[in-house]
Amino acid sequence: MSEPGASLRRMPTGPFWDVVEGRAEPPPIARLLGFRLRHVDLEAMTIDVEFTATPEFLNPAGNVQGGMLAAMLDDTMGPALVATLGPDEWAPTTNLQVQFLRPAGPGTLIGRGRVVRRGGTVAFLAGELEDADGHVVASAVATATVRGVRPVAG
């Protein structure tokens, strides 16, 4: 296993940074969720992001549907890892476990994600989703597999 942060001493490159720098369009799911990068710390392998939960995300009880919260958590933790990858790497989530802690309403939700541990091809991730008042509405852990050459959609 390499030293934590060893590969991060270079200038960040790759699909994540192409989107951040405006060289590429964000993925459709990021647009749907209202994803906005707030802060990324490559050395600590952490990220803070913001989402906009629209009325279309609500269930019959008037709360954000759990699947939307899970998607937001996946789109928080995944980028914490993807921000550290090279241009020829990608890392699909292979396992996602979500705990729903309190109802979330429409509006701004803040995602905080981190890489807990990264080996050669497996990474363990964790994250929380907070409402505008700072209450944690959901938390998750995930596993991702780091792979070579990213497949072309089609």
N, C-alpha and C positions, 0 to 999 in steps of 0.2 A: 504494500500500500504506500502511496506517495505521501509526502509531508503535506498536512493540510495547508491549502493556499499556495502550494508550490507552483501549480499551473496558472495561478492568478497574477503572477508578476508581469505578465505581458499585457499589452493593450487589449481590452475586451473586444472580441469579434464574435460573429455568428448571428443566427437569425434573430435572437432576442435583441441584440444591440442594433441590428438593421432596423427593427421596428422602433426602438427607442430613439435612434438618430434620424428617423424619417426616411430611410432608404427603402423601406418595405412597408406594406400595409399590415396592420395588425390582423390576427386571425379573426374570422367572423364571430367566434364565441366571445372573444375579448370585447368586440364592439357591442355584441348583444348584452353582455353583462355590465357595460359601461366601465371597463377596466381602465384605470389610470395609475401609472407608476408614481409613487410618492418618494420612495427611497430604496436604494439597494446598497448593501455593504458586501463587496466581493470577498474580503478577507474573513469576515464573520459568517459569510454565506447566509445572509438574512435579507428579507425584502419586506417592504410595506407597500401595499397597494390600496386602491379605492375602487369601489363598485357603486353603481347606481341601480338600486332595486326599483323597477318601475311597477306600476299597477298591474301590468301583464304578468308579473311574477307571483301574484297573490293567489292563495288557495281560497276555497269557499269561506273560511273563517276570517279572511282579511289579512292573513300573515303570509310572508314570503314562503313559498312552497319549498319543502326540504331538499328536493332535487336541485333547485336553483342555488341554495346555500352550499350544497355539496360541490356544485360546479364552480362556485366562487372560491371555495377552499382549494379545490384542485388547481384553479387558475391563480392561486396565491403560492402554494407550495411548489408546484412545477416550475414556475419562473425563478424561484430561489435557487433551484439547481441549474436550470437552463441558462441562466445568466453567467454561470461559471464554465459552460461547455465551449468547446472549439467549434469552428464553422462546419466541421464534418461530423459532428455528433448530435444526437437527439436522445431524449429520455422519456419514453412513454410511462405513464403510471400503470403499475401492474397490480396494485392493491390499494384500496382507499377505504378507511374506516372513519365514519363521521359520528359525532355525538351532538345531538341537538339539545341545547341547554335552556333556551328561552325563546319565545316567539320573536321574530324580526318583522318589522313593518317596512313599508316602502321608504326609499330615501337612500342616504349614503351609508355604506357599510365599509369598514376598514379591515383588510386582511393583513395579517402578520405571519410570515412564513420563514422557515429555516431548514437548512440541511443539518440534520442531527448527526449523521455519519455517512461518509461516502467511501466505498471500497472501489475496486477496479471497475466493476460493472453494475454494482447495486448501490443505491442510495436510499437512506431512510430520512423521511421528511416529517415535519410537524407544523401545524398552523392553527390560528384562531381567527375568528371573524367577530368583530365588535360592531355594535350599533353606534349611532352618533353620540350617545351618552357614555360610551366607553364600557358598556356591558358586553361580556362575551356571550354571543348567541349560539355559537357552534364551534367545535374544535375537531381536529382530525389528525390522523397519522396516515402516512402513505409510504409505499415502496415504489421506486422507479428503477428501470433498467437502462443503463447508459449503453447506447449502441452507436455503431459507426454510421456511415453514409445514410442520411435521411431519405426516406422514400418520397417519390414524387406523387402527389395526389392525382387521381385521375380515374 
